[in-house]
């Protein structure tokens, strides 16, 4: 079990989950889950539907209690009665709004319902989220990305230090994802907001997060910084020739593990082959089996995710 510090200084992680188990009867949803999210970080929480993402978020929001283990945010133990903590946490599950009211009017209603006394909080959140050009526009006329931006603005009226987002990029087109990405980067970099964002889509999550944690079967199976992710992607060398049987035999006789792909190519599965394709080409030419094609293939993000959780395509 990861040991986590409990002091409440500015150096503590924004979110700490320490050895959390959650069971419903005999069914275990979370199994010794531990993770830390640094302040000012955009942390992507990735997993298939049913992996434990939403349960984790409900625990962080004190909507559920852990069977065992502890959760902290900003150094404070998560507790439904800790009003000081909840004044520093914002949450968005689904962006809702009044379609015939303007952005400003929607935010004013949300401010009153949340009991935020400062009327200027509306102008502040409009500025933070780049909604100035749209504040007089009716919500029904916003783009998908700006509708989500409005939802985030409602979650940030009380100026939280932590923003928890449950599947906020699902259904957005590439332009919408780009809008959300730029907005989240701005919040994290310029305003120091810590963002915890869940999704089951690595491709989209990789575009908005600075680090991801992969949950599967209620356990955290991988953590990786997005600027290091490319180094984790598997590479393989794929070759073809006029006599595939002879070509494969040459490769295997020289210690290379091979397999035939569905489209009839020979894939070298040993790591160093993809790093040295020119040596493979030289070997085949020397052995009178010159390749007709030779290329390095890098694993895509879906393949990496499925490999990490021990699954293959078509077996989700």
C-alpha positions, 0 to 999 in steps of 0.5 A, a space after each residue: 500500500 502506498 504511504 501518503 503524507 497527511 500534512 495540510 501544507 501547500 506541498 500536499 497533493 490535491 487529491 490522495 486516495 490511500 488503499 481504498 476498498 469499496 464493496 457492495 455486498 459480495 461485489 468488490 468495486 474498488 480493490 486497494 486503490 491508491 493514487 495521488 493527483 498533484 496541484 495544478 495537474 490535469 489528471 485523466 482517470 481512464 477505464 472501461 465502463 464498470 471499471 470503478 471510475 464513477 464509484 471513485 468520484 462518488 467517494 471523492 465527493 462523499 456521496 459514498 463511504 469507502 469500505 476501508 481506506 481513506 481519501 483526502 483533498 487539499 490535505 483534508 479528509 473527505 467527509 460530507 460534513 466538511 463544508 470548508 472542503 466543499 467550498 474548494 471543490 467543483 463537480 460536473 457530471 452533465 452540462 445542463 442549462 436553460 436553453 432560452 436564457 443567455 449564458 449570463 442569465 444561466 450563470 446568475 441562476 446557478 449562482 443564486 441556487 449555489 448560494 454564492 453571494 458575490 455577483 462578480 463571480 459571474 464575470 470572473 468565471 466568464 473571464 476564466 473560461 473565455 465566455 466573454 464573446 458568448 455571454 449574451 448568447 442564448 444557451 441553445 445557440 452555443 456550440 457543443 464545446 461552449 455548452 460544456 464550457 457553460 457547464 464548467 462555468 456553473 461548477 466554478 462559480 465558487 472559485 474551486 481549487 479542484 474541479 472533478 469532471 465525469 466523462 465531460 468530453 464524450 460526444 464532442 467533435 474534434 473542435 469541441 475537444 480542442 475547446 475543452 483542452 485549451 480551457 482546461 490548460 488555461 485553468 490549470 496553468 494560469 489559475 492553478 486549478 487541479 482537474 480530475 477528469 474521467 473517461 473511457 476514451 484514451 484518444 480523447 483523454 490524451 488530448 486534454 490530460 497531463 498525466 493519466 491513471 488507468 483503472 481496471 477491475 477496481 485497481 490502478 494498473 498504470 500511471 503515465 505522464 502524457 509526454 512519456 506515453 509515446 515511449 510506452 507504445 510498442 513498435 513492431 517491424 512488418 516485412 514482406 517478400 516474394 517467398 514469405 516462407 523462406 523469408 520467415 525461416 531466415 528470420 527465425 534462424 537468426 533468432 527473431 520471433 515472427 508471426 504472420 499478420 491477418 493481411 499476410 505480412 510477417 511481423 517481428 515481435 522482438 523489440 530490437 527489430 523495430 529499433 534496427 530495421 536496416 539490419 533486418 533489411 541487410 540480413 534478408 538481402 545477404 540471405 537472398 531474400 530481399 524484402 519487397 516491403 519493410 515498415 515500422 508500425 507503432 501501436 495506437 492508443 487503443 491498442 496500448 490501453 487494451 494491452 495495459 488492461 490485458 485485453 485485445 480488440 474485439 474482446 472489450 
